[in-house]
Amino acid sequence: MKDYTLLVGSGPQTLMGCGVTGNRIEGELAKLISNSQSTLSLSLQPSQSISPTADDQTDMPRYNLLQTMETAETLVWQNEVKKIP
């Protein structure tokens, strides 16, 4: 990455299927980002409680990563709390 520009070659692929919907989404995303160039913008979002009913009301930092493709599509990547069963 140089000057907030991300260059993407071909991405990794697996032989494991993700179901019809998952495979369709993965295929469209692969077409969009493979061998592409995009601009990245990272922003810190206002804090949000992990759960309104949780005893521990600790805020977690939330980030948005905007990835604007050469073709003008914008992907929004957000972090989330990992749910542990």
Secondary structure by P-SEA (a helix, b strand, c coil): ccccbbbbcbbbbbcccccaaaaaaaaaaaaacccccbbbbbbbccccccccccccccccbbbbbbbbccccbbbbbbbbccccc
